Amino acid sequence: MPKPSIGGQAVIEGVMMRGPSLIATAVREPSGQITIKTEPLKTITDRYPILKKPMLRGVVALVESLVYGLKALSFSAQASGEEEEQLTTKEIVLTMLFALGLAIVLFVIVPTGAAKYIHSSITDPRLLNLFEGVLRLVIFLAYVGGISMMKDIQRVFQYHGAEHKTIHAYEAGVPLDIEHVRQYSTLHPRCGTNFLLIVMIVSIIVFAFLGWPDLWLRITSRIVLMPLVAGIAYEIIRFAGRSQKKWVMYAILPGLWLQKLTTREPSDDQIEVAIRSLEAVRPIEE
C-alpha cells in the first residue's frame, strides 16, 4: 500500500511538515532544544468536496499552502528568536497581498511590458508571447539564483534539503533516524521549486494562444488565467510525484536541477529537526 502523502516546507531554523490530518512545525531554539507546534489540518475541500476535483484542487492547495506556510514562518521566527511576536491574521493577509503584488509586477507586468519593445521587429503574436514567456522564465531563474547566494537563505535551504531527505526516507519505509535519512537525496519531484518551474513552462504554452492585445488587456488576461495555469501545473507535479516511469523522470529533470539552487546538504542537527517534524504528522497507525 502506498504511504499517505506528506509534504513540507523549510522555515527559519526549522521544518514544517503537512500530513494527512496534522501540520507540525519543528524549530531549533537558541538554547538548542527543539520546539514543535502541531495543529489540525483544516482544508476548505472538506466543506466543499467539489474543490477536490482536478484543476480546482491545485488552486486550493496553492492558497492553503501559502497560508499555512506564512503561519509556520511566523512561528519559526518567534521560536528561533528572530521575532518577538507571531503574525496576526491581518498581518498574514497583508503579507500575502504584498507577495502577490510583487509576483504580478516581476512575472507579469515586467515581461509583457518589455516584450512590446520588440513589437516593431516581430509581429507574430505567438512569437511575441513566446518571447514574453522566455523573459518571464529568465527573471524567475535570476531571482532564484540571486536569493540562493544570500547567507541567511542558504541556511534555510539546508533545512529544505533536510525536509526532502526525511520525506524520501519516509516514503522508502526505512527507520527515521539521522543515519538512514542522510543517505537520501536533497532533490524531490514534489518540491515547490519544481511546481514553480512547471508554472512558468505551462504559462508559456497557455499564453501563446492569446494573441497580442493592448498592454493592460495582456496583463489582465495573464492574471485571470493564472488559476488555470496553477491547476495544470499541480496536476502535472502530482502525477510526477506518483509515477515511476522513466520518461516522467526525464521530464522533471530540469526541476530537479533547479533544486540544486534551492537546497543544500543539511547538518545532522537540521536532519533531526526535520525528522521530529515528520514524526509529529505521520498517521498513528504507522
C-alpha atoms as one frame of an Amber mdcrd trajectory, in Angstrom:
protein
   0.000   0.000   0.000   1.360   3.452  -0.860   2.104   5.672   2.099  -0.007
   8.786   2.711   1.465  11.831   1.007   3.451  14.136   3.276   4.795  17.480
   2.108   6.879  20.104   3.787   8.499  23.492   3.795  11.699  24.879   5.227
  11.273  27.718   7.717  13.624  29.760   9.893  15.770  27.248  11.823  13.210
  24.527  11.218  10.871  22.496   9.041   7.110  22.445   8.629   5.518  19.131
   7.636   1.964  18.668   6.373   0.439  15.218   6.852  -2.986  13.746   6.115
  -4.600  15.324   9.182  -1.946  17.374  11.012   0.540  20.148  10.391   3.674
  20.364  12.531   6.444  22.961  12.643   9.652  21.946  14.406  12.177  24.682
  15.220  15.612  24.647  16.868  15.543  27.233  19.650  18.624  29.323  20.554
  19.053  27.050  23.599  19.456  24.046  21.285  16.155  22.433  22.182  13.587
  21.558  19.513  10.123  23.044  19.960   7.203  21.661  17.962   3.868  23.289
  17.181   1.173  20.890  15.971  -2.287  21.819  14.711  -5.113  20.032  12.874
  -5.117  20.323   9.109  -8.230  22.240   8.117  -8.983  22.422   4.424 -11.905
  24.020   2.643 -12.187  20.913   0.445 -13.728  19.041   3.399 -16.604  21.535
   3.387 -16.879  21.761  -0.401 -15.891  18.365  -1.904 -16.189  19.729  -5.438
 -12.934  21.582  -4.808 -11.177  18.197  -4.732 -11.760  17.815  -8.459  -8.763
  18.044 -10.825  -7.728  21.598 -11.738  -9.672  23.065  -8.783  -7.681  21.217
  -6.124  -4.431  22.725  -7.386  -5.580  26.291  -6.799  -6.928  25.396  -3.336
  -3.694  23.603  -2.430  -1.624  26.594  -3.525  -3.623  29.116  -1.475  -3.732
  26.893   1.618   0.000  26.187   1.325   0.697  29.922   1.303  -1.471  30.475
   4.388  -0.012  27.586   6.393   3.470  28.435   5.178   3.239  32.020   6.423
   1.917  30.813   9.779   4.819  28.376  10.064   7.321  31.085   9.143   5.837
  33.396  11.764   6.066  30.714  14.468   9.621  29.783  13.479  10.750  33.421
  13.549   9.479  33.745  17.105  10.754  30.361  18.319  14.225  30.912  16.841
  14.500  34.348  18.424  14.248  36.306  15.156  10.947  37.990  16.095   9.204
  38.697  19.408   5.626  38.051  18.258   3.843  35.898  15.706   1.963  37.461
  12.804  -1.707  38.212  13.313  -4.336  37.108  10.777  -4.460  40.652   9.396
  -0.689  40.762   9.003  -0.708  37.375   7.239  -3.345  38.617   4.767  -1.392
  41.825   4.105   1.817  39.838   3.619   0.106  37.551   1.109  -1.310  40.518
  -0.790   2.121  42.176  -0.883   3.744  38.947  -2.128   1.030  38.549  -4.763
   1.508  42.134  -5.913   5.278  41.677  -6.140   4.829  38.469  -8.151   2.472
  40.233 -10.573   4.990  43.034 -11.087   8.004  40.733 -11.586   6.448  37.906
 -13.574   3.539  39.569 -15.413   3.945  43.333 -15.843   7.718  43.429 -16.415
   7.968  40.646 -19.047   4.827  41.550 -21.005   5.751  45.242 -20.830   9.296
  44.564 -22.037   8.066  42.396 -24.918   6.392  45.396 -26.546   9.831  46.848
 -27.385  10.422  44.129 -29.987   6.917  44.538 -31.426   8.289  46.605 -34.308
  10.583  43.777 -35.469   8.311  40.808 -34.618   4.623  40.907 -35.453   3.610
  37.274 -34.998   1.582  37.158 -31.723   2.808  33.651 -30.928   6.443  34.705
 -31.191   5.780  37.764 -29.035   4.103  35.600 -26.397   6.972  33.118 -26.611
   9.491  35.921 -26.062   7.468  37.155 -23.101   7.363  33.644 -21.606  11.090
  33.120 -22.029  11.771  36.503 -20.428   9.490  35.542 -17.522  11.454  32.311
 -17.080  14.774  34.188 -17.164  13.549  36.606 -14.474  12.444  33.664 -12.331
  15.784  31.861 -12.683  17.686  35.083 -11.938  15.549  35.640  -8.842  16.172
  32.112  -7.543  19.876  32.353  -8.326  20.111  35.726  -6.599  18.483  34.708
  -3.321  20.453  31.432  -3.275  23.638  33.464  -2.701  22.296  35.109   0.463
  23.867  33.645   3.599  20.671  33.531   5.675  18.730  31.963   2.798  21.399
  29.304   2.347  20.729  28.119   5.895  17.005  27.887   5.112  17.954  25.898
   2.009  19.849  23.452   4.256  16.599  22.816   6.131  14.937  22.451   2.713
  17.417  19.683   1.947  16.730  18.071   5.341  12.990  18.157   4.595  13.468
  16.360   1.266  15.822  13.741   2.697  13.397  12.947   5.504  10.404  12.624
   3.174  12.435  10.355   0.881  13.306   8.125   3.852   9.683   8.043   4.998
   8.472   7.086   1.519  11.144   4.376   1.308   9.969   2.868   4.605  13.349
   2.980   6.332  13.798   3.923  10.010  13.611   7.673  10.530  16.977   8.296
  12.125  19.862  10.512  11.083  21.966   7.632   9.726  19.255   6.382   7.364
  17.902   9.789   6.357  21.300  11.243   5.454  21.839   8.780   2.580  18.913
  10.179   0.565  18.909  12.989  -1.996  18.114  16.612  -1.258  16.081  16.677
  -4.508  12.416  15.618  -4.624   9.937  15.581  -7.558   7.088  17.088  -5.478
   9.107  20.140  -4.451   7.625  23.627  -4.677  10.614  24.662  -6.803   9.533
  22.042  -9.343   5.998  23.387  -9.211   7.063  26.970  -9.901   9.206  25.937
 -12.869   6.275  23.946 -14.310   4.044  27.014 -13.811   6.481  29.067 -15.892
   6.552  26.485 -18.692   2.771  25.918 -18.712   2.170  29.681 -18.814   4.265
  29.937 -21.988   2.055  27.331 -23.672  -1.272  28.743 -22.425  -0.486  32.395
 -23.137   0.837  31.608 -26.630  -2.722  31.405 -27.954  -4.000  34.698 -26.513
  -2.942  36.962 -29.335  -1.270  40.333 -28.661  -3.858  42.893 -27.438  -3.127
  46.164 -25.607  -0.786  46.084 -22.601  -3.444  46.282 -19.866  -5.551  43.608
 -21.536  -2.490  41.366 -21.731  -1.747  41.924 -18.046  -5.389  41.253 -17.101
  -5.553  38.067 -19.184  -2.376  36.706 -17.538  -3.725  37.366 -14.047  -7.162
  35.898 -14.803  -5.661  32.728 -16.294  -3.126  32.108 -13.515  -5.522  29.796
 -11.575  -5.818  27.671 -14.734  -2.041  27.601 -15.132  -1.562  26.698 -11.449
  -4.201  23.959 -11.733  -2.484  22.370 -14.731   0.946  22.604 -13.066  -0.411
  20.994  -9.889  -1.816  18.027 -11.795   1.498  17.562 -13.589   3.581  17.595
 -10.418   1.053  15.363  -8.648   1.364  12.820 -11.458   5.160  13.095 -11.492
   5.359  12.543  -7.739   3.451   9.250  -8.015   4.889   7.914 -11.272   7.978
   5.719 -11.589   8.074   5.782 -15.397  11.415   6.678 -16.919  10.047   9.274
 -19.341   8.449  11.103 -16.408  11.748  11.118 -14.543  13.478  12.589 -17.586
  10.719  15.202 -17.991  11.142  16.532 -14.456  14.947  16.637 -14.587  15.038
  20.450 -15.167  13.032  20.927 -11.955  15.407  18.642 -10.057  18.413  20.523
 -11.428  16.858  23.802 -10.296  16.544  22.377  -6.790  20.336  22.331  -6.634
  19.971  26.084  -6.122  17.203  25.868  -3.504  18.565  23.001  -1.393  21.827
  22.420   0.445  23.274  19.445   2.289  21.998  19.706   5.883  23.808  19.070
   9.137  22.808  16.234  11.471  21.123  18.755  13.773  18.999  20.015  10.897
  18.037  16.487   9.857  16.979  15.818  13.445  14.589  18.780  13.306  13.056
  17.527  10.045  12.616  14.030  11.492  10.876  15.384  14.598   8.519  17.400
  12.399   7.600  14.445  10.195   7.148  12.112  13.153   4.593  14.564  14.553
   2.340  14.299  11.476   2.671  10.699  10.332  -0.544   8.682  10.751  -0.965
   6.962  14.131  -1.440   3.538  12.516   2.131   3.672  11.239
